Amino acid sequence: MAGTGSVSYTKDNPNVRQVVTTSKGEQLEIPVMMGSTTDVKPLKDGTYEVKYKPTVPNAQWETKILTEDELVARYGKNTGNKLQTIA
């Protein structure tokens, strides 16, 4: 069974909603995004429930279960960086 990480809400950074500390000790910042709300919750099996909802009337929560590696890929410090091969 995989280890379980933890999630805490931030108070001092207006650009970060939550900080996820993975079972390996890596810290991921869940950003505050205009037009939507994202909420991350660790589950006992080592995965994470990620809920997303646009901030529009009658919007419903969309829920995904992500592994720790998928969460790091989505919110880690290298997210969006692509390696480019130079010939």
Disulfide bonds with the S-S distance in Angstrom:
none
